[in-house]
Amino acid sequence: MKYISVLRGINVSGQKKIKMADLKSLYQSLGFQNVATYIQSGNVIFSADSEDRTKLKTRIEKAIEEKYGFHVPTEIRSHHEISDIINNNPLGPVDPQKDGTKVLVTFLSSPPAQDRVSDLQQYVTEPEQLFVMGKEAYLYCPNGYGKSRLSNTFLEKKLGVGATTRNWTSVLKLHELSL
């Protein structure tokens, strides 16, 4: 089965540095096939015989920690799930040329409690938009994600679950690479 793993917080501001060639080799050493990486933020496409995501996630996180000495939270989605994320975008059709970096998907470790989702809405200020659907949050930040208070860390804290965020351009590319 084809998977996409998104790693949280590597190669950001010089922290938790991992070269993509080394990350690719690490995945291959775990027995994964068809391994490819996309940009430096920790996006890995791979094939694995196992369909147990918990085991895959644990193996990847453990291997990274053993090799690099730090923990890197990892979220895994299948190609089909990425297709669903794209097709079910509550923000509607997105023009990648215009809004590819203004629309973001936050991959959550588990669906957050509904009361936390409801409480989070008070922090969304127009023209920004936020929708939480299952294990994903969709954000629209027309003034730029860097200017939004809805950062990855903020969402993790308010929703009480692990998270890592990718812009729409990256989500589309990961989908394409996982075909």
C-alpha positions in Angstrom: 0.0 0.0 0.0 1.2 3.5 -0.8 1.5 6.0 2.1 2.5 9.6 2.8 4.2 10.4 6.0 4.4 14.0 7.2 6.9 14.7 9.9 6.5 17.5 12.4 9.1 20.1 13.0 12.2 19.0 11.1 14.5 21.4 9.3 12.7 24.4 10.8 15.0 27.3 11.9 18.0 25.0 12.0 16.3 22.7 14.5 16.0 18.9 14.1 18.1 18.8 10.9 17.6 15.7 8.7 18.8 15.6 5.1 16.2 14.2 2.8 18.6 11.8 1.2 19.3 10.4 4.7 15.6 10.2 5.5 15.0 8.3 2.3 17.8 5.9 3.2 16.3 5.4 6.7 12.9 4.5 5.3 14.5 2.1 2.9 16.4 0.5 5.8 13.0 -0.2 7.4 12.1 -2.3 4.4 9.8 0.3 2.7 9.8 0.5 -1.0 9.3 3.2 -3.6 10.6 5.8 -1.2 10.6 9.5 -2.3 10.8 12.7 -0.4 9.3 16.1 -1.2 10.9 19.4 0.0 12.9 19.7 3.2 10.0 19.8 5.7 9.7 16.0 6.1 7.3 14.6 3.5 8.0 11.0 2.6 6.0 8.9 0.1 6.6 5.1 0.5 5.1 1.7 0.0 4.7 -0.9 2.8 3.1 -4.3 3.1 1.7 -3.5 6.5 -1.6 -1.7 6.8 -1.2 -1.1 10.6 -0.6 2.6 10.8 0.2 2.5 14.5 3.1 0.1 13.8 4.3 2.0 10.8 4.3 5.3 12.8 6.1 3.7 15.8 8.7 2.1 13.6 9.5 5.4 11.8 9.5 7.5 14.9 11.7 5.0 16.8 14.2 4.7 13.9 14.5 8.5 13.6 15.0 8.8 17.4 17.6 6.1 17.4 19.5 7.6 14.5 19.2 11.3 15.3 18.6 11.5 19.1 15.4 13.4 18.9 11.7 12.6 18.7 9.8 13.5 15.5 6.0 13.1 15.6 4.8 11.6 12.4 1.4 11.4 10.8 0.6 8.8 8.1 -2.1 8.9 5.5 -2.8 6.7 2.5 -3.0 8.0 -1.1 -6.8 7.4 -0.9 -7.0 9.5 2.3 -5.1 12.3 0.6 -7.5 12.1 -2.3 -10.4 12.4 0.2 -8.8 15.4 1.9 -8.5 17.2 -1.5 -12.0 16.3 -2.7 -13.7 17.1 0.6 -12.1 20.5 1.2 -14.9 22.5 2.9 -13.3 25.7 1.6 -14.3 24.7 -1.9 -12.2 24.7 -5.0 -8.7 26.2 -4.6 -6.7 27.9 -7.3 -3.2 26.6 -6.5 -1.6 29.5 -8.3 -3.4 32.1 -6.3 -4.1 30.4 -3.0 -1.7 27.4 -2.8 0.1 28.8 0.2 -2.9 30.4 1.8 -5.0 27.2 2.1 -3.5 24.7 4.6 -4.2 21.3 5.9 -3.3 20.4 9.4 -2.9 16.6 9.8 -4.1 15.7 13.3 -3.0 12.6 15.3 -6.6 11.8 16.2 -10.0 13.5 15.9 -10.2 16.2 18.6 -13.0 16.4 21.1 -16.0 18.4 19.8 -15.9 20.8 22.7 -12.3 21.7 21.9 -13.2 22.3 18.2 -16.1 24.5 19.3 -13.9 26.5 21.7 -11.3 27.0 19.0 -13.7 28.9 16.8 -13.5 32.0 19.0 -9.9 32.5 17.9 -10.7 32.5 14.2 -10.8 36.1 13.0 -12.1 37.2 9.6 -11.1 36.8 6.9 -9.5 33.6 8.1 -11.5 30.4 8.1 -11.0 27.1 10.0 -12.8 23.8 9.6 -12.0 20.7 11.6 -13.2 17.4 10.0 -12.1 14.2 11.5 -8.3 14.0 11.6 -7.7 17.1 9.5 -8.1 20.8 10.0 -8.5 23.1 6.9 -7.3 26.7 7.2 -7.6 29.7 5.0 -5.1 32.4 5.8 -5.4 35.1 3.1 -2.9 37.3 4.8 -0.4 34.5 5.1 0.0 31.6 7.5 3.0 33.3 9.2 0.7 36.2 10.2 -2.0 33.9 11.6 -2.5 33.1 15.2 -3.7 29.6 14.0 -0.2 28.2 14.1 0.5 24.5 14.3 1.5 24.8 18.0 -1.6 26.9 18.7 -3.8 24.2 17.1 -2.1 21.4 19.0 -2.6 23.2 22.3 -6.2 24.2 21.7 -7.3 20.9 20.2 -5.3 18.7 22.5 -3.9 16.5 19.8 -0.6 16.2 17.8 -0.5 18.1 14.5 1.6 19.0 11.5 0.6 21.5 8.8 1.2 21.6 5.0 0.1 24.1 2.5 -2.3 23.2 -0.3 0.5 23.2 -2.9 2.3 20.5 -0.9 -0.8 18.5 -0.3 -1.5 18.4 -4.1 2.2 17.5 -4.8 2.1 14.7 -2.2 -1.0 13.3 -3.8 0.6 13.4 -7.3 3.8 11.7 -6.1 1.8 9.0 -4.3 0.1 7.8 -7.5 
